[in-house]
Amino acid sequence: MAFFELRQYKVRRGKMKAWLKMFDEEIMPLQVSKGMVVCGMWHGETDPSVFVWMRRFNSEAERERICNAVYADPRWADDIAPRAYKLIDPTKMKIQRVVANKKSNVQ
């Protein structure tokens, strides 16, 4: 059964514009190139520190394979991650695994 990761990040003060650019132009393309299914991304309308995104996996084995491919990639480890953590606070990440209700439009 498919499941999702709902990921919420705290963006550092004054860094949302830079974070959105980096996410759209570097982070998401790298993840998608490794097979990640990104279902959506949102940022706070009134709270400039909120960024939420969701990704989908068909199985735990698929999640492990894709995540290993992303996070072992030298572009992630040596370039993207160090710069990303200057824009978001990694200690404030909230990651929740969720499954869709039977009547959900998202499956």
KAGI-V620866 format. One record per backbone hydrogen bond with DSSP energy under -1.0 kcal/mol. CO is the residue of the C=O (numbers start at 1). NH is the residue of the N-H. E is the energy in kcal/mol with one decimal. If there is no record, write none. Layout:
CO/NH/E
CO/NH/E
//
This chain:
3/57/-2.9
4/98/-2.4
5/55/-1.8
6/96/-2.6
7/53/-2.5
8/94/-2.6
9/51/-1.7
10/89/-2.4
12/15/-2.3
15/19/-2.8
16/20/-3.1
17/21/-2.0
18/22/-2.4
19/23/-3.2
20/24/-2.6
21/25/-2.5
22/26/-2.4
22/27/-2.1
23/28/-3.0
26/30/-1.9
27/31/-2.4
28/32/-3.0
29/33/-2.3
31/36/-2.2
32/35/-1.8
37/56/-2.5
40/54/-2.2
42/52/-3.1
47/50/-1.7
49/11/-2.8
50/44/-2.5
51/9/-3.3
52/42/-3.4
53/7/-3.2
54/39/-2.4
54/40/-1.1
55/5/-2.7
57/3/-2.5
59/63/-2.2
60/64/-2.7
61/65/-2.3
62/66/-2.7
63/67/-2.8
64/68/-2.4
65/69/-2.0
66/70/-2.5
67/71/-2.9
68/72/-1.7
73/77/-2.2
74/78/-2.7
75/80/-3.2
76/81/-2.7
79/83/-1.3
80/84/-2.9
81/85/-2.4
83/86/-1.1
84/87/-1.8
84/88/-2.0
87/12/-3.1
89/92/-1.9
94/8/-3.1
96/6/-3.2
98/4/-3.2
101/104/-1.8
//
